[in-house]
Amino acid sequence: MANIAFHGDPAVKAQAMERLGRHIAAGSFVYFPAWEEGKANVIGAVVEADDTPAYAEQLGYPLALAETLPAFVNGFRPQAEAERFAQAWLERTPVGADLTRIVSQLVLDLLANPELAALTERHPEVEHGRRAIMALHQRAKDGDEPDRKAWKTARMAAIAATDKLSETTEHRAGQVVEAAAWPGTMRTVLRDTLNGLGTLELHLALSRIGWTAEDESRVFHIREKAEADGYKAEFSGLDRVLAILDADHSALADQFRLRIELVEKSSEKYRAAGWQAIEMMESAPLATARVSA
């Protein structure tokens, strides 16, 4: 019963929820590592090991969905919100839901992103690749899984199109398309597509405020020099970086604060995708209902 939530057994769901709840109550639930010295993330708390395939197999989730789950959780701050989401993930997944098509549904939505499309449409070959890969995921979603040859053909075409791009932003867009050019059964397809799109959107947002790689490097070297000199040692971490910039580089400090806000805001992509996945699972047909239809 692959990709059937909790293999249709309420006891499997109850055990998973009990184990997760126990770690949350004990304060041993963490973002990472997955399983170390009694602490556990969203995967380790359930299977009591650093073993994502075991999580997927034991609970009936698609492997690509289980692989992406920690990325969803890591988008939530403070930790209490991460814990709330992790519990909702299990609570709101119906026992016996057929989750087979969830991954392709999510990838389709990521590829339909307006900012991504606006970039790929500038290059016919890249845009053709985006549409071709969307068509393959649509077929999978409709129950007509393309064969390996179809996926490989689309993937090689997407790679060739991306390799022709020299402009950094558009090349990043092509890499998102490449990442999606795998079937939903591929372990990393959803995680890599989501990460690629998140990175692209953050890059676009930083470009809009004029933040550059040179600015990033400048802050890094200012911080390194201050640490070597012991400057502003009464502060630590990000507070120290801001104190240094405020004291000696006020314009850069203002820009750096905007950069921090945008980086924090980029986590919204992961949170939204996580809640969307839950909503899709809630709406998925029950395996018994599909069989009897």
C-alpha positions in Angstrom: 0.0 0.0 0.0 2.6 2.5 -1.1 1.6 6.2 -0.8 -1.5 5.3 1.2 -1.5 7.4 4.3 -0.7 5.3 7.4 -1.4 2.2 5.2 -5.0 2.7 6.1 -4.3 1.8 9.8 -5.4 4.3 12.5 -2.9 2.7 14.9 0.0 3.7 12.7 -1.1 7.3 12.8 -1.7 7.2 16.5 1.8 5.8 17.2 3.4 8.5 15.0 1.5 11.3 16.7 2.4 9.9 20.2 6.1 9.8 19.4 6.1 13.3 17.9 4.0 14.6 20.8 6.4 13.0 23.3 9.4 14.8 21.9 7.6 18.1 21.8 6.5 17.8 25.4 10.0 16.8 26.5 11.6 19.7 24.7 13.7 17.4 22.6 12.0 18.4 19.2 14.6 20.3 17.1 15.0 21.6 13.6 18.1 19.5 13.2 19.8 17.1 13.5 17.3 14.4 12.6 18.3 12.1 15.4 21.1 12.6 17.9 21.6 12.3 21.6 17.8 12.0 22.3 16.9 15.1 20.2 14.9 14.6 17.0 13.5 16.6 14.1 10.2 16.0 12.4 11.5 12.8 10.8 13.6 11.4 13.7 10.9 12.0 16.2 8.6 9.4 14.5 11.1 6.7 13.3 13.7 7.3 16.0 16.5 7.4 13.5 17.9 9.6 10.8 16.1 7.7 8.1 13.7 9.5 5.8 13.0 6.5 3.6 11.9 4.6 6.8 9.5 7.5 7.6 8.0 7.4 4.2 7.7 3.6 4.2 6.3 3.3 7.7 3.7 6.1 7.3 2.8 5.7 3.7 3.9 9.1 2.5 5.5 9.6 -0.9 9.3 9.7 -0.4 9.6 13.0 -2.2 7.1 14.5 0.3 8.9 13.1 3.3 12.2 14.4 1.9 10.7 17.9 1.7 9.0 17.8 5.1 12.0 19.1 7.1 12.3 22.1 4.7 8.6 22.9 5.4 9.2 22.7 9.1 12.4 24.8 9.0 10.4 27.7 7.5 8.5 28.2 10.7 9.8 30.5 13.5 9.6 30.5 16.5 9.9 26.8 17.2 6.4 26.6 18.7 5.1 27.4 15.3 7.3 24.6 13.8 5.9 22.2 16.4 2.3 23.2 15.6 2.9 22.6 11.9 4.6 19.2 12.5 1.6 18.1 14.6 -0.9 19.4 12.0 1.0 17.4 9.3 0.1 14.1 11.0 -3.3 15.2 12.5 -4.7 16.5 9.2 -3.5 13.6 7.0 -6.5 11.3 6.7 -6.0 7.6 7.3 -6.1 5.8 4.0 -5.7 8.9 1.8 -4.2 8.1 -1.6 -1.2 10.5 -1.7 0.2 9.2 -5.0 -0.4 12.4 -7.0 0.4 15.0 -4.3 4.1 15.6 -5.4 3.2 16.3 -9.0 0.4 18.6 -7.9 2.9 20.6 -5.8 5.6 20.7 -8.5 3.0 21.9 -11.0 2.1 24.8 -8.8 5.7 25.7 -8.3 6.4 25.7 -12.1 3.3 27.9 -12.6 4.9 30.7 -10.4 4.4 34.0 -12.3 8.0 35.3 -11.6 9.5 32.1 -12.9 7.3 32.1 -16.0 8.1 35.8 -16.7 11.8 34.8 -16.9 11.5 31.6 -18.9 9.2 33.2 -21.4 12.2 35.4 -22.5 13.8 32.2 -23.9 11.6 30.0 -26.1 13.6 26.8 -25.5 13.5 27.3 -21.7 9.8 28.1 -21.8 9.2 25.1 -24.0 11.0 22.9 -21.4 8.9 24.4 -18.5 5.7 23.6 -20.4 6.8 20.2 -21.4 7.7 19.3 -17.8 4.4 20.7 -16.6 2.6 18.5 -19.1 4.4 15.4 -17.8 3.5 16.2 -14.2 -0.1 16.9 -15.3 -0.2 13.4 -16.9 1.1 11.9 -13.7 -1.5 13.8 -11.7 -4.2 12.5 -14.0 -3.0 8.9 -13.4 -1.1 8.5 -16.7 2.5 8.3 -15.4 5.0 9.0 -18.2 7.8 6.5 -18.8 11.4 7.1 -18.0 12.2 7.9 -21.6 9.7 10.8 -21.6 11.2 12.2 -18.4 14.8 11.9 -19.7 14.0 13.6 -23.0 12.4 16.6 -21.2 15.2 16.8 -18.7 18.0 16.7 -21.2 16.2 19.4 -23.3 15.8 21.6 -20.2 19.5 21.2 -19.3 20.6 22.1 -22.8 18.4 25.2 -22.8 19.7 26.3 -19.4 23.3 25.8 -20.4 22.9 28.4 -23.1 22.0 31.1 -20.6 24.7 33.4 -19.3 22.6 35.9 -17.4 22.6 34.9 -13.8 18.9 35.4 -12.9 17.6 33.7 -16.0 20.0 30.8 -15.5 18.6 30.4 -12.0 15.1 30.2 -13.6 16.3 27.5 -16.0 17.7 25.5 -13.0 14.3 25.5 -11.4 12.9 23.9 -14.5 15.7 21.4 -14.6 15.0 20.4 -10.9 11.4 19.7 -11.7 12.2 17.4 -14.7 11.9 14.2 -12.7 8.9 12.0 -11.8 7.2 12.5 -8.5 8.7 9.2 -7.3 12.2 10.8 -7.5 13.3 11.5 -3.9 14.5 15.0 -4.3 12.3 16.4 -7.1 10.0 18.4 -4.8 12.6 19.6 -2.4 15.0 20.7 -5.2 12.3 22.5 -7.1 11.1 24.3 -4.0 14.6 25.3 -3.0 15.4 26.4 -6.5 12.4 28.6 -6.7 12.9 30.0 -3.2 16.5 30.9 -4.1 15.3 32.5 -7.3 12.7 34.6 -5.6 15.1 35.8 -2.9 17.6 36.7 -5.6 15.0 38.8 -7.3 13.9 40.5 -4.1 17.5 41.4 -3.2 18.1 42.7 -6.7 15.1 45.0 -6.3 16.6 46.7 -3.3 20.0 46.9 -5.0 21.7 44.3 -2.7 24.7 42.7 -4.6 27.2 40.0 -4.1 29.7 42.7 -3.5 27.7 44.0 -0.6 27.5 40.5 0.8 31.2 40.2 0.6 31.8 43.6 2.1 29.7 42.8 5.2 31.6 39.5 5.5 35.0 41.2 5.4 33.9 43.9 7.8 32.7 41.3 10.3 35.9 39.3 9.9 38.1 42.3 10.6 36.1 43.3 13.6 36.3 39.8 15.1 40.1 39.8 14.5 40.4 43.2 16.2 37.9 42.5 19.0 35.8 45.4 17.9 32.3 45.6 19.4 33.0 42.4 21.3 30.3 43.2 23.8 27.8 42.1 21.2 27.4 38.7 19.6 26.0 37.2 16.4 23.8 39.3 14.2 23.6 42.0 16.9 27.4 42.5 16.6 27.3 42.8 12.8 24.6 45.4 13.1 26.4 47.3 15.8 29.5 47.5 13.6 27.7 48.6 10.6 25.7 51.2 12.5 28.8 52.7 13.9 30.9 52.9 10.8 28.8 52.1 7.7 25.3 53.6 8.2 24.1 53.4 4.6 25.3 49.8 4.4 23.6 49.1 7.7 20.2 50.3 6.3 20.6 48.0 3.3 21.7 45.1 5.4 18.5 45.4 7.5 16.4 45.2 4.4 18.4 42.2 3.3 17.7 40.5 6.7 14.0 41.2 6.3 13.9 39.7 2.8 15.8 36.6 3.9 13.3 36.1 6.8 10.4 36.7 4.4 11.7 34.1 2.0 10.7 31.4 4.6 7.1 32.2 3.7 7.5 30.2 0.5 8.2 27.1 2.5 5.4 27.7 5.0 2.9 28.2 2.3 4.0 25.1 0.4 3.7 23.1 3.6 0.2 24.2 4.4 -0.7 23.6 0.7 0.6 20.1 1.0 -1.6 19.5 4.0 -4.7 20.8 2.3 -4.0 18.6 -0.7 -3.7 15.6 1.5 -6.9 16.4 3.3 -8.6 16.5 -0.1 -7.0 13.4 -1.5 -9.3 10.5 -2.3 -9.4 7.6 0.2 -7.9 4.5 -1.2 -11.0 2.4 -0.4 -13.2 5.0 -2.2 -11.0 4.9 -5.3 -11.0 1.1 -5.4 -14.8 0.9 -5.1 -15.5 3.5 -7.7 
